[in-house]
Amino acid sequence: MLPASVYTWLETTKVSQFFQSSTYTFPVTEVLHLIWLMILLGATTVVCLRLLGYGLPQAASTIHSGIWAWTWIGLGLVWGTGIILLIAEPSKLGANSAFAYKLWFLSAGLAIHCLGYLFLLRPGRAEAHPVLSKLVAVMVIVCWFGAGVAGRAIGFV
């Protein structure tokens, strides 16, 4: 989490004030955020299910090569719309305990995604490391879905 002074400063910026005064910017951005989150989760889940031994019969590296762009587009746009949502309501998010969990899940998910998941998705690596593949798949699913659940909880905490 960031210090409270950062959230306070962010709320006073012209960009934040524009988002706060706009009727449609926040809800439209939130809908886009959720759409891109579903695309990210869908693409990642298909590959993780293969790493766990379920789903399509192709190798995980083959499946990933067909949908990797959707994973990265989803991730990039989720982060982009998330930053807009943060700028729109910095004080509310800074004081929300669910937001702290969301940031933790996002950080862990990104680290595991970039280090473990992508390492295993080179041809033959997942098959050579089956236990590691399953562990990484479970951690990726838990982190990305945990970020989604914590993000949803922000409205209720």
N, C-alpha and C positions, 0 to 999 in steps of 0.2 A: 504494500500500500504506500501511497505517497503521503507526505505530510499534509495536514489540513490547510496550511497556507497555500499550497499549490492548487487545491480545489477552489479555495476562495479567490485566488488570483484568476484562475481559469474562468470562473463565473462572471468576472468583471470585464472580460474581453469582448470586443465588438462581435466576434463570431458567435460566442456563446449567447450574447444578448439577442442576436438575430434569431438563433435557433429557439430561444425561449419565447420570443414574441411571435414566431411563426405558428400558424394554426396547423399546417400540414407537414412541415418538415420532419418533426419528430415521428409521427405515426407512419409516414411513408418510409422513412429510414428504418424504423423498427421492423416493418414488414419485409423490406429488402434484406435486412440483417437475418431474419428468420429463414427466408427463402435460401439465401446463400449458406446458412448454417446447415440446412437440410441437404443441400447439394454436397457440401463437405462431408457431412456424416454419412450420406448414402455411398459416396465413392470410397470413403475410408472403410466403412463397414463391409462392403463387398470384398475388399482385399483382406481385411482382418478375418472374415469368416473363412476365406480360403486358407489363410495361415493357420487357422484352428482346425482345418480338415473338412470344412463344410463348403457347400455352394458349388460353384462352377468347377468342372473337371480340369481346367487348364492350370498351369503353374501360376503361383501368385505373381511372379514377375511378368508373366504374359498379361494377366488381368490388369495389373497396375500400369503396364505400358499403354493399354488402351484407354485408361481413364485418368492418368496422372494429371492431365491438364485441368480436368474438372476439380480435382483435389486442390490444386494450387490456386485456381481462379476462385473457388469457394473460400479457401483460407484467406486469400488476399482481400476479397470483398467483405468477408465477415470482419476482418480486422479494420478495414476502412470504414465500414458503417458503424462498427463498435466505437471507433474514435469519435465519429460524429455524435453518437449517442452520449458518450462521456462528456463531450464539450457542451452538449445541450443541457445536461443535468449534473454538473460536477459535484455540487454540495450534497445532493441527495445520494449519489453513488459513493462519495467519500465517507459518508456516515453509515452506509449500509453494510452489514456483516456478510451478506450473501455476495456482494461485489468482491470482497476480499477472497472468498472461496473461488469465485469465477476466475479471478486473476491467477490464483494458484493453479487451478486446473488448466487454464490456458498456457501458462508458462511450462508446466510439466508436459502437457500435450504436445506443445511445439518442440520441446527438447527431445522427447521420446520419438516424435514423428521424424524429426530431422536426423537424429543419431541412430536409433535402432531400426525403425521402420524402413527408412530408405536404404540402410545397409543391407537389410535382409531381402530387399526387392531387386537385387541384382540377380541375373539368371543363376540358378543352382544353389544360392546361399540359403534360402529358406529350407530347402530339402536337406542341406548339409547340417543345419542347426535347428532341428525340429522343436526342441524344448525352448530355446531362445525365441523362436518364431511365435510360439504359442504365448509365451510370457509377454512379449512386446505387443502382440495383437490384443491381449486382454488389457494391458496398460493403456494402449492408444484408445481403445473403445471406452474404458473407464474415464480417461481424461477428457475426451471430446464430449461424451455424453454428460459427464460431470459438469463441464463448463456450460452446457446447454441447460441443465437442471438448475444450476446455481444462478444462471442468468434469468431464468423464469422466476426463481425465488425472490429476485430483487423486488418485484412488484408486491410481494407479500410480507416482506420483513421490515 
